[in-house]
């Protein structure tokens, strides 16, 4: 459990301290790719908490979702249509749904805080 947290902290440290600029032409691609990746990560956390995690599904979903999202943005740019908005809505809904399920699972695992016990 400590290894992913350590990797996250190292990644955040490197990300905040690196002076990397993304060209404006690629900002839509990057934002959708990050959103798709976050959706997959939270889906993996949810699956782990529900004891249904499969690393093959996680890895394939991570890359497939990210490439699919970038492909949707690319097609939208070629057509002159803002298709990235559809991807934002789809991945945003899935992300918030996964977070809600994770919250409910964690609330069920831990005792209710602030509830009075029946005497």
C-alpha positions in Angstrom: 0.0 0.0 0.0 2.9 2.4 0.7 4.5 2.0 -2.8 1.6 3.7 -4.8 1.5 6.5 -2.3 5.3 7.0 -2.5 5.1 7.0 -6.3 2.2 9.6 -6.2 4.3 11.8 -3.9 7.4 11.6 -6.1 5.2 12.2 -9.2 3.6 15.3 -7.6 7.0 16.6 -6.5 8.5 16.2 -10.0 5.4 17.6 -11.7 5.3 20.8 -9.6 9.0 21.4 -9.8 9.5 20.7 -13.5 9.1 23.7 -15.8 7.2 21.9 -18.6 4.9 23.9 -20.8 2.2 22.3 -22.9 1.6 24.0 -26.2 -1.9 25.4 -26.4 -2.7 23.3 -29.5 -2.3 20.2 -27.3 -4.1 21.4 -24.2 -7.4 19.8 -25.1 -5.7 16.5 -25.8 -3.8 16.5 -22.5 -6.8 17.5 -20.4 -9.0 14.7 -21.8 -6.1 12.2 -21.4 -5.7 13.2 -17.8 -9.4 13.0 -17.1 -9.6 9.5 -18.8 -6.6 8.4 -16.7 -8.1 9.6 -13.5 -11.4 7.9 -14.4 -9.4 4.6 -14.8 -7.5 5.1 -11.6 -10.6 5.7 -9.5 -12.3 2.8 -11.2 -9.4 0.6 -10.1 -9.6 1.9 -6.6 -13.3 1.1 -6.6 -12.8 -2.4 -8.0 -10.1 -3.0 -5.4 -12.4 -2.0 -2.6 -15.2 -4.2 -4.1 -12.6 -7.1 -4.3 -13.1 -7.3 -8.1 -9.8 -5.8 -9.2 -8.1 -7.3 -12.3 -4.8 -5.9 -13.3 -5.3 -6.8 -17.0 -8.6 -4.9 -17.1 -7.0 -2.0 -15.3 -4.0 -1.7 -17.6 -5.9 -2.2 -20.8 -8.6 0.2 -19.7 -6.1 2.8 -18.7 -4.5 2.9 -22.2 -7.7 2.2 -24.2 -9.6 5.0 -22.4 -6.8 7.5 -22.8 -6.2 6.7 -26.5 -10.0 6.7 -27.1 -10.4 10.1 -25.5 -7.5 11.6 -27.4 -8.9 10.1 -30.6 -12.3 11.7 -30.0 -10.6 15.0 -29.5 -8.5 14.5 -32.7 -11.7 13.7 -34.7 -13.4 16.7 -33.3 -10.5 19.0 -34.2 -10.5 17.6 -37.8 -14.3 18.1 -38.1 -14.2 21.5 -36.5 -16.6 20.3 -33.7 -15.9 20.5 -30.0 -16.2 16.7 -29.4 -13.9 17.0 -26.4 -16.9 18.4 -24.5 -18.7 15.1 -24.9 -15.6 13.2 -23.6 -15.4 15.6 -20.6 -19.0 14.9 -19.7 -18.7 11.1 -20.1 -15.5 10.8 -18.2 -16.6 13.4 -15.6 -19.8 11.5 -14.9 -17.9 8.2 -14.5 -15.3 9.8 -12.3 -17.9 11.3 -9.9 -19.8 8.0 -9.9 -16.7 6.1 -9.0 -15.8 8.6 -6.2 -19.4 8.3 -4.8 -19.2 4.5 -4.7 -15.7 4.7 -3.0 -17.1 7.1 -0.4 -20.0 4.8 0.3 -17.8 1.8 0.7 -15.4 3.6 3.0 -18.3 4.9 5.1 -19.7 1.4 5.5 -16.3 0.1 6.5 -15.7 2.6 9.3 -18.0 3.2 12.3 -20.4 6.1 12.0 -18.7 9.1 13.6 -20.9 11.3 15.7 -23.8 8.8 16.0 -25.1 8.2 19.4 -25.2 4.6 20.5 -28.5 3.2 21.6 -28.8 2.5 25.3 
